[in-house]
Amino acid sequence: MKLEFLTLFIVLTSLRAMGQNTISIAEVRKHIGETVTVTDKVFSTKLITPSNITLFNLGGYYPNQLLTIMIPGADRNKFKGQPVVDYKGRTVAVTGKVIEYKGKPEIVITEPSQIKLVLTDSIIAIPVTAHD
């Protein structure tokens, strides 16, 4: 029984990994409608009030960004700290479905697990703490 469970776990994990599509920021426009992982620097950020929508611009400063990451206001409280401050200037790996919004690629993230800080060559999840 344990061997069957282990085999099933390995197969499911492998299928999930194969389904993950890691692309460069330059290729993101070609992947509208697909779920991808993109790694790049957060050049600029913006908090839109009163809706609490949070925007990150990857691949360049607004309005020349190659990709926008959007956290809906309803999901903002799931993210610790101040994302507009905590992620600005940092390299992140973002996973989600690429959509087109006003002619530009965008990924909407609703869970903190969809964005990870990248340190050197490894991707790690770092919990962001609230500022005092």
PyMOL CGO cylinders between C-alpha atoms (Angstrom):
from pymol import cmd
from pymol.cgo import CYLINDER

trace = [
    CYLINDER, 0.00, 0.00, 0.00, 2.80, 2.44, 0.87, 0.3, 1, 1, 1, 1, 1, 1,
    CYLINDER, 2.80, 2.44, 0.87, 4.56, 1.69, -2.42, 0.3, 1, 1, 1, 1, 1, 1,
    CYLINDER, 4.56, 1.69, -2.42, 1.36, 2.38, -4.39, 0.3, 1, 1, 1, 1, 1, 1,
    CYLINDER, 1.36, 2.38, -4.39, 0.87, 5.69, -2.58, 0.3, 1, 1, 1, 1, 1, 1,
    CYLINDER, 0.87, 5.69, -2.58, 4.51, 6.68, -3.18, 0.3, 1, 1, 1, 1, 1, 1,
    CYLINDER, 4.51, 6.68, -3.18, 4.24, 5.77, -6.87, 0.3, 1, 1, 1, 1, 1, 1,
    CYLINDER, 4.24, 5.77, -6.87, 1.03, 7.78, -7.25, 0.3, 1, 1, 1, 1, 1, 1,
    CYLINDER, 1.03, 7.78, -7.25, 2.62, 10.76, -5.48, 0.3, 1, 1, 1, 1, 1, 1,
    CYLINDER, 2.62, 10.76, -5.48, 5.66, 10.69, -7.78, 0.3, 1, 1, 1, 1, 1, 1,
    CYLINDER, 5.66, 10.69, -7.78, 3.49, 10.43, -10.90, 0.3, 1, 1, 1, 1, 1, 1,
    CYLINDER, 3.49, 10.43, -10.90, 1.24, 13.32, -9.85, 0.3, 1, 1, 1, 1, 1, 1,
    CYLINDER, 1.24, 13.32, -9.85, 4.21, 15.49, -8.87, 0.3, 1, 1, 1, 1, 1, 1,
    CYLINDER, 4.21, 15.49, -8.87, 5.88, 14.76, -12.21, 0.3, 1, 1, 1, 1, 1, 1,
    CYLINDER, 5.88, 14.76, -12.21, 2.73, 15.65, -14.14, 0.3, 1, 1, 1, 1, 1, 1,
    CYLINDER, 2.73, 15.65, -14.14, 2.45, 18.93, -12.27, 0.3, 1, 1, 1, 1, 1, 1,
    CYLINDER, 2.45, 18.93, -12.27, 6.08, 19.77, -13.00, 0.3, 1, 1, 1, 1, 1, 1,
    CYLINDER, 6.08, 19.77, -13.00, 5.66, 18.93, -16.68, 0.3, 1, 1, 1, 1, 1, 1,
    CYLINDER, 5.66, 18.93, -16.68, 2.59, 21.16, -16.85, 0.3, 1, 1, 1, 1, 1, 1,
    CYLINDER, 2.59, 21.16, -16.85, 4.56, 24.11, -15.52, 0.3, 1, 1, 1, 1, 1, 1,
    CYLINDER, 4.56, 24.11, -15.52, 5.81, 26.32, -18.33, 0.3, 1, 1, 1, 1, 1, 1,
    CYLINDER, 5.81, 26.32, -18.33, 8.76, 28.54, -17.38, 0.3, 1, 1, 1, 1, 1, 1,
    CYLINDER, 8.76, 28.54, -17.38, 9.33, 31.33, -19.88, 0.3, 1, 1, 1, 1, 1, 1,
    CYLINDER, 9.33, 31.33, -19.88, 11.44, 34.47, -20.20, 0.3, 1, 1, 1, 1, 1, 1,
    CYLINDER, 11.44, 34.47, -20.20, 9.90, 37.90, -19.78, 0.3, 1, 1, 1, 1, 1, 1,
    CYLINDER, 9.90, 37.90, -19.78, 10.56, 38.56, -23.49, 0.3, 1, 1, 1, 1, 1, 1,
    CYLINDER, 10.56, 38.56, -23.49, 8.32, 35.61, -24.46, 0.3, 1, 1, 1, 1, 1, 1,
    CYLINDER, 8.32, 35.61, -24.46, 5.35, 36.42, -22.24, 0.3, 1, 1, 1, 1, 1, 1,
    CYLINDER, 5.35, 36.42, -22.24, 3.28, 38.07, -25.01, 0.3, 1, 1, 1, 1, 1, 1,
    CYLINDER, 3.28, 38.07, -25.01, 3.35, 34.78, -26.96, 0.3, 1, 1, 1, 1, 1, 1,
    CYLINDER, 3.35, 34.78, -26.96, 1.73, 32.88, -24.06, 0.3, 1, 1, 1, 1, 1, 1,
    CYLINDER, 1.73, 32.88, -24.06, -1.62, 34.64, -23.59, 0.3, 1, 1, 1, 1, 1, 1,
    CYLINDER, -1.62, 34.64, -23.59, -4.11, 32.13, -22.14, 0.3, 1, 1, 1, 1, 1, 1,
    CYLINDER, -4.11, 32.13, -22.14, -1.39, 29.86, -20.74, 0.3, 1, 1, 1, 1, 1, 1,
    CYLINDER, -1.39, 29.86, -20.74, -0.28, 29.30, -17.15, 0.3, 1, 1, 1, 1, 1, 1,
    CYLINDER, -0.28, 29.30, -17.15, 3.40, 30.13, -16.92, 0.3, 1, 1, 1, 1, 1, 1,
    CYLINDER, 3.40, 30.13, -16.92, 6.17, 31.02, -14.51, 0.3, 1, 1, 1, 1, 1, 1,
    CYLINDER, 6.17, 31.02, -14.51, 8.10, 34.21, -15.29, 0.3, 1, 1, 1, 1, 1, 1,
    CYLINDER, 8.10, 34.21, -15.29, 11.14, 35.49, -13.40, 0.3, 1, 1, 1, 1, 1, 1,
    CYLINDER, 11.14, 35.49, -13.40, 12.18, 39.12, -13.63, 0.3, 1, 1, 1, 1, 1, 1,
    CYLINDER, 12.18, 39.12, -13.63, 12.81, 42.32, -11.66, 0.3, 1, 1, 1, 1, 1, 1,
    CYLINDER, 12.81, 42.32, -11.66, 9.90, 44.37, -10.30, 0.3, 1, 1, 1, 1, 1, 1,
    CYLINDER, 9.90, 44.37, -10.30, 10.74, 47.75, -11.81, 0.3, 1, 1, 1, 1, 1, 1,
    CYLINDER, 10.74, 47.75, -11.81, 7.84, 49.70, -10.36, 0.3, 1, 1, 1, 1, 1, 1,
    CYLINDER, 7.84, 49.70, -10.36, 4.78, 49.19, -8.18, 0.3, 1, 1, 1, 1, 1, 1,
    CYLINDER, 4.78, 49.19, -8.18, 1.50, 50.97, -7.53, 0.3, 1, 1, 1, 1, 1, 1,
    CYLINDER, 1.50, 50.97, -7.53, -1.29, 50.72, -4.99, 0.3, 1, 1, 1, 1, 1, 1,
    CYLINDER, -1.29, 50.72, -4.99, -4.60, 51.94, -6.38, 0.3, 1, 1, 1, 1, 1, 1,
    CYLINDER, -4.60, 51.94, -6.38, -6.85, 53.27, -3.65, 0.3, 1, 1, 1, 1, 1, 1,
    CYLINDER, -6.85, 53.27, -3.65, -9.55, 52.89, -2.47, 0.3, 1, 1, 1, 1, 1, 1,
    CYLINDER, -9.55, 52.89, -2.47, -9.87, 49.54, -4.34, 0.3, 1, 1, 1, 1, 1, 1,
    CYLINDER, -9.87, 49.54, -4.34, -6.55, 48.25, -2.86, 0.3, 1, 1, 1, 1, 1, 1,
    CYLINDER, -6.55, 48.25, -2.86, -5.52, 46.85, -6.25, 0.3, 1, 1, 1, 1, 1, 1,
    CYLINDER, -5.52, 46.85, -6.25, -1.76, 46.30, -6.26, 0.3, 1, 1, 1, 1, 1, 1,
    CYLINDER, -1.76, 46.30, -6.26, 0.27, 46.41, -9.49, 0.3, 1, 1, 1, 1, 1, 1,
    CYLINDER, 0.27, 46.41, -9.49, 3.84, 45.30, -10.18, 0.3, 1, 1, 1, 1, 1, 1,
    CYLINDER, 3.84, 45.30, -10.18, 5.59, 46.11, -13.48, 0.3, 1, 1, 1, 1, 1, 1,
    CYLINDER, 5.59, 46.11, -13.48, 8.13, 43.55, -14.70, 0.3, 1, 1, 1, 1, 1, 1,
    CYLINDER, 8.13, 43.55, -14.70, 10.50, 43.92, -17.64, 0.3, 1, 1, 1, 1, 1, 1,
    CYLINDER, 10.50, 43.92, -17.64, 10.50, 47.73, -17.49, 0.3, 1, 1, 1, 1, 1, 1,
    CYLINDER, 10.50, 47.73, -17.49, 8.96, 50.77, -15.89, 0.3, 1, 1, 1, 1, 1, 1,
    CYLINDER, 8.96, 50.77, -15.89, 5.33, 51.72, -16.59, 0.3, 1, 1, 1, 1, 1, 1,
    CYLINDER, 5.33, 51.72, -16.59, 4.18, 52.29, -19.34, 0.3, 1, 1, 1, 1, 1, 1,
    CYLINDER, 4.18, 52.29, -19.34, 6.91, 50.25, -21.04, 0.3, 1, 1, 1, 1, 1, 1,
    CYLINDER, 6.91, 50.25, -21.04, 6.61, 47.14, -18.86, 0.3, 1, 1, 1, 1, 1, 1,
    CYLINDER, 6.61, 47.14, -18.86, 6.57, 43.73, -20.55, 0.3, 1, 1, 1, 1, 1, 1,
    CYLINDER, 6.57, 43.73, -20.55, 4.27, 42.23, -17.90, 0.3, 1, 1, 1, 1, 1, 1,
    CYLINDER, 4.27, 42.23, -17.90, 1.96, 43.55, -15.19, 0.3, 1, 1, 1, 1, 1, 1,
    CYLINDER, 1.96, 43.55, -15.19, 1.25, 41.52, -12.07, 0.3, 1, 1, 1, 1, 1, 1,
    CYLINDER, 1.25, 41.52, -12.07, -2.04, 42.43, -10.38, 0.3, 1, 1, 1, 1, 1, 1,
    CYLINDER, -2.04, 42.43, -10.38, -3.24, 41.55, -6.89, 0.3, 1, 1, 1, 1, 1, 1,
    CYLINDER, -3.24, 41.55, -6.89, -7.00, 42.22, -6.67, 0.3, 1, 1, 1, 1, 1, 1,
    CYLINDER, -7.00, 42.22, -6.67, -8.06, 44.36, -3.71, 0.3, 1, 1, 1, 1, 1, 1,
    CYLINDER, -8.06, 44.36, -3.71, -10.20, 41.52, -2.33, 0.3, 1, 1, 1, 1, 1, 1,
    CYLINDER, -10.20, 41.52, -2.33, -7.08, 39.32, -2.09, 0.3, 1, 1, 1, 1, 1, 1,
    CYLINDER, -7.08, 39.32, -2.09, -4.60, 41.97, -0.89, 0.3, 1, 1, 1, 1, 1, 1,
    CYLINDER, -4.60, 41.97, -0.89, -5.05, 41.04, 2.80, 0.3, 1, 1, 1, 1, 1, 1,
    CYLINDER, -5.05, 41.04, 2.80, -3.61, 37.56, 2.08, 0.3, 1, 1, 1, 1, 1, 1,
    CYLINDER, -3.61, 37.56, 2.08, -0.23, 39.17, 1.34, 0.3, 1, 1, 1, 1, 1, 1,
    CYLINDER, -0.23, 39.17, 1.34, 1.83, 40.12, 4.39, 0.3, 1, 1, 1, 1, 1, 1,
    CYLINDER, 1.83, 40.12, 4.39, 3.51, 43.47, 4.79, 0.3, 1, 1, 1, 1, 1, 1,
    CYLINDER, 3.51, 43.47, 4.79, 3.41, 46.13, 2.08, 0.3, 1, 1, 1, 1, 1, 1,
    CYLINDER, 3.41, 46.13, 2.08, 3.84, 44.44, -1.31, 0.3, 1, 1, 1, 1, 1, 1,
    CYLINDER, 3.84, 44.44, -1.31, 4.37, 47.76, -3.14, 0.3, 1, 1, 1, 1, 1, 1,
    CYLINDER, 4.37, 47.76, -3.14, 7.41, 48.35, -0.93, 0.3, 1, 1, 1, 1, 1, 1,
    CYLINDER, 7.41, 48.35, -0.93, 8.54, 44.79, -0.21, 0.3, 1, 1, 1, 1, 1, 1,
    CYLINDER, 8.54, 44.79, -0.21, 8.77, 43.63, -3.85, 0.3, 1, 1, 1, 1, 1, 1,
    CYLINDER, 8.77, 43.63, -3.85, 9.88, 46.86, -5.57, 0.3, 1, 1, 1, 1, 1, 1,
    CYLINDER, 9.88, 46.86, -5.57, 13.35, 46.49, -7.07, 0.3, 1, 1, 1, 1, 1, 1,
    CYLINDER, 13.35, 46.49, -7.07, 13.45, 42.77, -6.21, 0.3, 1, 1, 1, 1, 1, 1,
    CYLINDER, 13.45, 42.77, -6.21, 13.57, 39.82, -8.58, 0.3, 1, 1, 1, 1, 1, 1,
    CYLINDER, 13.57, 39.82, -8.58, 10.51, 37.60, -8.34, 0.3, 1, 1, 1, 1, 1, 1,
    CYLINDER, 10.51, 37.60, -8.34, 9.20, 34.39, -9.88, 0.3, 1, 1, 1, 1, 1, 1,
    CYLINDER, 9.20, 34.39, -9.88, 5.48, 34.67, -10.62, 0.3, 1, 1, 1, 1, 1, 1,
    CYLINDER, 5.48, 34.67, -10.62, 3.18, 31.83, -11.64, 0.3, 1, 1, 1, 1, 1, 1,
    CYLINDER, 3.18, 31.83, -11.64, -0.26, 32.34, -13.16, 0.3, 1, 1, 1, 1, 1, 1,
    CYLINDER, -0.26, 32.34, -13.16, -2.37, 32.55, -16.27, 0.3, 1, 1, 1, 1, 1, 1,
    CYLINDER, -2.37, 32.55, -16.27, -1.31, 35.24, -18.73, 0.3, 1, 1, 1, 1, 1, 1,
    CYLINDER, -1.31, 35.24, -18.73, -4.19, 37.44, -19.87, 0.3, 1, 1, 1, 1, 1, 1,
    CYLINDER, -4.19, 37.44, -19.87, -4.24, 40.51, -22.07, 0.3, 1, 1, 1, 1, 1, 1,
    CYLINDER, -4.24, 40.51, -22.07, -5.37, 43.75, -20.43, 0.3, 1, 1, 1, 1, 1, 1,
    CYLINDER, -5.37, 43.75, -20.43, -5.45, 46.96, -22.45, 0.3, 1, 1, 1, 1, 1, 1,
    CYLINDER, -5.45, 46.96, -22.45, -3.09, 45.44, -25.00, 0.3, 1, 1, 1, 1, 1, 1,
    CYLINDER, -3.09, 45.44, -25.00, -0.47, 44.29, -22.47, 0.3, 1, 1, 1, 1, 1, 1,
    CYLINDER, -0.47, 44.29, -22.47, 0.21, 40.90, -20.84, 0.3, 1, 1, 1, 1, 1, 1,
    CYLINDER, 0.21, 40.90, -20.84, -0.90, 40.58, -17.24, 0.3, 1, 1, 1, 1, 1, 1,
    CYLINDER, -0.90, 40.58, -17.24, -0.99, 37.88, -14.57, 0.3, 1, 1, 1, 1, 1, 1,
    CYLINDER, -0.99, 37.88, -14.57, -3.53, 38.15, -11.77, 0.3, 1, 1, 1, 1, 1, 1,
    CYLINDER, -3.53, 38.15, -11.77, -2.31, 36.58, -8.54, 0.3, 1, 1, 1, 1, 1, 1,
    CYLINDER, -2.31, 36.58, -8.54, -4.67, 35.82, -5.70, 0.3, 1, 1, 1, 1, 1, 1,
    CYLINDER, -4.67, 35.82, -5.70, -2.40, 33.76, -3.42, 0.3, 1, 1, 1, 1, 1, 1,
    CYLINDER, -2.40, 33.76, -3.42, 1.01, 34.57, -1.92, 0.3, 1, 1, 1, 1, 1, 1,
    CYLINDER, 1.01, 34.57, -1.92, 2.27, 31.18, -3.16, 0.3, 1, 1, 1, 1, 1, 1,
    CYLINDER, 2.27, 31.18, -3.16, 2.10, 32.56, -6.72, 0.3, 1, 1, 1, 1, 1, 1,
    CYLINDER, 2.10, 32.56, -6.72, 4.97, 35.01, -6.13, 0.3, 1, 1, 1, 1, 1, 1,
    CYLINDER, 4.97, 35.01, -6.13, 8.37, 34.17, -4.71, 0.3, 1, 1, 1, 1, 1, 1,
    CYLINDER, 8.37, 34.17, -4.71, 11.45, 36.30, -4.14, 0.3, 1, 1, 1, 1, 1, 1,
    CYLINDER, 11.45, 36.30, -4.14, 14.48, 35.10, -6.07, 0.3, 1, 1, 1, 1, 1, 1,
    CYLINDER, 14.48, 35.10, -6.07, 17.86, 35.20, -4.35, 0.3, 1, 1, 1, 1, 1, 1,
    CYLINDER, 17.86, 35.20, -4.35, 20.87, 34.46, -6.56, 0.3, 1, 1, 1, 1, 1, 1,
    CYLINDER, 20.87, 34.46, -6.56, 20.16, 31.29, -8.57, 0.3, 1, 1, 1, 1, 1, 1,
    CYLINDER, 20.16, 31.29, -8.57, 17.55, 29.73, -6.30, 0.3, 1, 1, 1, 1, 1, 1,
    CYLINDER, 17.55, 29.73, -6.30, 13.89, 30.49, -5.85, 0.3, 1, 1, 1, 1, 1, 1,
    CYLINDER, 13.89, 30.49, -5.85, 12.69, 30.53, -2.27, 0.3, 1, 1, 1, 1, 1, 1,
    CYLINDER, 12.69, 30.53, -2.27, 9.53, 31.62, -0.55, 0.3, 1, 1, 1, 1, 1, 1,
    CYLINDER, 9.53, 31.62, -0.55, 10.23, 34.31, 2.01, 0.3, 1, 1, 1, 1, 1, 1,
    CYLINDER, 10.23, 34.31, 2.01, 7.40, 35.43, 4.24, 0.3, 1, 1, 1, 1, 1, 1,
    CYLINDER, 7.40, 35.43, 4.24, 7.16, 39.19, 4.22, 0.3, 1, 1, 1, 1, 1, 1,
    CYLINDER, 7.16, 39.19, 4.22, 6.61, 40.68, 7.66, 0.3, 1, 1, 1, 1, 1, 1,
    CYLINDER, 6.61, 40.68, 7.66, 4.63, 43.77, 8.47, 0.3, 1, 1, 1, 1, 1, 1,
    CYLINDER, 4.63, 43.77, 8.47, 6.50, 47.04, 8.91, 0.3, 1, 1, 1, 1, 1, 1,
    CYLINDER, 6.50, 47.04, 8.91, 6.45, 48.76, 12.29, 0.3, 1, 1, 1, 1, 1, 1,
]
cmd.load_cgo(trace, "trace")
